[in-house]
Amino acid sequence: MKKVIAFAGSNSKSSINKQLAVYAGSLLEGVEVNILDLNDFELPLFGVDLEAEKGIPEKAHEFLDLIKNSDGIILSLAEHNGAYSTAFKNLFDWMSRIESKTFFGKPMLLMATSPGGRGGKSVLEIARGRFPFHNAQIVEVFSLPFFGDHFSDNKISEAGFNSDLIKKIETFKNVL
Ligand SMILES: Cc1cc2nc3c(=O)[nH]c(=O)nc-3n(C[C@H](O)[C@H](O)[C@H](O)COP(=O)(O)O)c2cc1C
């Protein structure tokens, strides 16, 4: 059985992006989905001096190994001030010091959601532009605006966005 990791680019305990990633994962039938949480991979703030003094933390190696050993990635990015959350950027920076091709060519469903009307489009643009340099194979991109209006009972409640995600999940599954 194919194995996919699903996680949010957020360390919020009530992350709306984690809720979306979990839902997207639940749509993948016949695939083993491992839900990850950045809170289980707490890392010190990246700095070149800390790296030189203490090396790269084990948790960064662990997360990178989970990517390496997966067949695909579902990632939903939180948007903070138009960019990655600090927690995600920190993990990304640490992992990139181990392996610059951080995503190992794995198929990726890249998503974002936010309470507002842009649905994390700014962070999605940053990730779309950058991740390919780290060997991400972005298969589909999905944005859910107005999370509070469009998501309830652990699923997307708005039919148009829901069918769009279902189509994108199908495309993603076909390349795993
Ligand atoms: C520091 C900070 C900056 C934010 N900046 C943005 C932003 O630029 N665009 C946006 O749509 N939402 C922004 N938000 C709102 C987040 O989208 C919202 O907190 C969302 O729940 C974050 O996703 P998460 O729940 O998965 O962590 C910001 C929130 C915080 C705490």
PDBQT file of the ligand as one rigid body, heavy atoms in Angstrom, charges set to zero:
ROOT
HETATM    1  C1  LIG A 201       1.127  36.343  13.110  1.00  0.00    +0.000 C 
HETATM    2  C2  LIG A 201      -0.049  36.047  12.211  1.00  0.00    +0.000 A 
HETATM    3  C3  LIG A 201      -0.060  36.537  10.933  1.00  0.00    +0.000 A 
HETATM    4  C4  LIG A 201      -1.128  36.240  10.076  1.00  0.00    +0.000 A 
HETATM    5  N1  LIG A 201      -1.095  36.670   8.785  1.00  0.00    +0.000 NA
HETATM    6  C5  LIG A 201      -2.035  36.269   7.924  1.00  0.00    +0.000 A 
HETATM    7  C6  LIG A 201      -1.933  36.564   6.531  1.00  0.00    +0.000 A 
HETATM    8  O1  LIG A 201      -0.997  37.191   6.078  1.00  0.00    +0.000 OA
HETATM    9  N2  LIG A 201      -2.904  36.121   5.708  1.00  0.00    +0.000 N 
HETATM   10  C7  LIG A 201      -3.958  35.376   6.171  1.00  0.00    +0.000 A 
HETATM   11  O2  LIG A 201      -4.804  34.973   5.382  1.00  0.00    +0.000 OA
HETATM   12  N3  LIG A 201      -4.083  35.068   7.481  1.00  0.00    +0.000 NA
HETATM   13  C8  LIG A 201      -3.146  35.478   8.356  1.00  0.00    +0.000 A 
HETATM   14  N4  LIG A 201      -3.255  35.158   9.683  1.00  0.00    +0.000 N 
HETATM   15  C9  LIG A 201      -4.405  34.390  10.135  1.00  0.00    +0.000 C 
HETATM   16  C10 LIG A 201      -4.134  32.912   9.918  1.00  0.00    +0.000 C 
HETATM   17  O3  LIG A 201      -4.500  32.567   8.597  1.00  0.00    +0.000 OA
HETATM   18  C11 LIG A 201      -4.937  32.107  10.936  1.00  0.00    +0.000 C 
HETATM   19  O4  LIG A 201      -4.407  32.334  12.228  1.00  0.00    +0.000 OA
HETATM   20  C12 LIG A 201      -4.964  30.631  10.622  1.00  0.00    +0.000 C 
HETATM   21  O5  LIG A 201      -5.728  29.975  11.612  1.00  0.00    +0.000 OA
HETATM   22  C13 LIG A 201      -3.550  30.062  10.565  1.00  0.00    +0.000 C 
HETATM   23  O6  LIG A 201      -3.590  28.717  10.196  1.00  0.00    +0.000 OA
HETATM   24  P1  LIG A 201      -3.463  27.536  11.280  1.00  0.00    +0.000 P 
HETATM   25  O7  LIG A 201      -4.739  27.571  12.114  1.00  0.00    +0.000 OA
HETATM   26  O8  LIG A 201      -3.363  26.315  10.451  1.00  0.00    +0.000 OA
HETATM   27  O9  LIG A 201      -2.257  27.822  12.116  1.00  0.00    +0.000 OA
HETATM   28  C14 LIG A 201      -2.202  35.460  10.548  1.00  0.00    +0.000 A 
HETATM   29  C15 LIG A 201      -2.185  34.973  11.867  1.00  0.00    +0.000 A 
HETATM   30  C16 LIG A 201      -1.122  35.254  12.693  1.00  0.00    +0.000 A 
HETATM   31  C17 LIG A 201      -1.088  34.681  14.085  1.00  0.00    +0.000 C 
ENDROOT
TORSDOF 0
